[in-house]
Amino acid sequence: MGLVNVVFATLDRSGQPAYNGGSIASEDLTSAAGAVETSAAATNCVARITTDTAIYAAVGPAVTAAAGDWYILAGTTLDLVVNAGDVVSVIDA
């Protein structure tokens, strides 16, 4: 179990997946042996996922994280482009 912070942030003006600090929403999740999800993204944006424990993460409109999805090392951050209505799902690695 660990703390996972997910920040939904606006894309830069060129539309590239570069986090520019324009936070739309932020959620803290507690990772566990079973998958947990964020609330849905309100708009097309970047999800910045920061974790203090190793996790698997998945992004999609109706997704559940599982082994083999995006692997994020403890103490690191991953930025992923998400669409309106997508959720971020995480599970302990």
C-alpha positions as CSV (number, residue, x, y, z in Angstrom):
1,M,0.0,0.0,0.0
2,G,1.2,3.4,-0.8
3,L,0.2,7.0,-1.7
4,V,-0.5,7.8,-5.3
5,N,-1.1,11.4,-6.4
6,V,-2.8,12.0,-9.7
7,V,-3.0,15.5,-11.1
8,F,-5.0,16.2,-14.1
9,A,-3.4,19.2,-15.9
10,T,-3.9,21.1,-19.1
11,L,-1.8,20.4,-22.2
12,D,0.5,23.1,-23.5
13,R,-0.7,25.3,-26.4
14,S,0.9,23.1,-29.0
15,G,-1.2,20.1,-27.8
16,Q,1.9,18.2,-26.8
17,P,1.7,16.0,-23.7
18,A,3.8,18.5,-21.7
19,Y,2.6,19.2,-18.2
20,N,2.4,23.0,-17.9
21,G,1.2,23.3,-14.3
22,G,-2.4,24.3,-15.2
23,S,-4.0,21.9,-12.7
24,I,-7.6,20.9,-13.3
25,A,-8.0,18.5,-10.4
26,S,-5.9,16.5,-8.1
27,E,-6.6,13.2,-6.3
28,D,-4.8,11.1,-3.7
29,L,-5.3,7.3,-3.9
30,T,-4.1,4.6,-1.6
31,S,-2.8,1.8,-3.8
32,A,-3.7,-1.7,-2.7
33,A,-3.8,-5.4,-3.9
34,G,-7.1,-4.5,-5.6
35,A,-7.4,-1.8,-8.2
36,V,-8.6,1.7,-7.2
37,E,-9.6,4.5,-9.7
38,T,-9.8,8.3,-9.8
39,S,-12.8,10.2,-10.8
40,A,-13.2,10.8,-14.5
41,A,-11.2,13.5,-16.3
42,A,-13.4,16.4,-17.2
43,T,-11.4,17.2,-20.4
44,N,-8.6,16.1,-22.6
45,C,-5.5,16.6,-20.5
46,V,-2.4,15.1,-19.0
47,A,-2.5,12.9,-15.9
48,R,0.6,13.2,-13.8
49,I,0.9,10.1,-11.7
50,T,3.3,10.2,-8.8
51,T,3.8,7.3,-6.4
52,D,5.8,6.4,-3.3
53,T,5.5,2.7,-4.0
54,A,5.8,0.5,-7.1
55,I,2.4,0.3,-9.0
56,Y,0.8,-0.7,-12.3
57,A,-1.4,2.0,-13.8
58,A,-4.0,2.0,-16.6
59,V,-5.9,4.8,-18.3
60,G,-9.2,4.6,-20.1
61,P,-13.0,5.2,-19.9
62,A,-13.7,1.9,-18.0
63,V,-10.4,0.4,-17.1
64,T,-9.0,-1.7,-14.2
65,A,-5.2,-1.8,-13.6
66,A,-3.5,-5.1,-13.6
67,A,0.0,-6.6,-13.8
68,G,1.4,-5.8,-17.2
69,D,0.0,-2.3,-17.5
70,W,2.2,0.8,-17.2
71,Y,4.7,0.0,-14.5
72,I,5.7,3.0,-12.3
73,L,8.7,2.7,-9.9
74,A,8.5,3.9,-6.3
75,G,9.4,7.5,-6.0
76,T,8.8,8.4,-9.6
77,T,6.3,10.2,-11.9
78,L,4.7,9.3,-15.2
79,D,2.7,11.7,-17.4
80,L,0.0,10.2,-19.7
81,V,-2.4,12.0,-22.0
82,V,-6.0,11.2,-21.1
83,N,-9.3,11.9,-22.8
84,A,-12.4,13.4,-21.4
85,G,-14.2,10.7,-19.4
86,D,-11.0,8.6,-18.8
87,V,-10.0,7.4,-15.3
88,V,-6.6,6.4,-13.9
89,S,-6.6,3.0,-12.2
90,V,-3.7,1.8,-10.1
91,I,-2.8,-1.4,-8.3
92,D,0.2,-2.5,-6.2
93,A,3.0,-4.1,-8.2
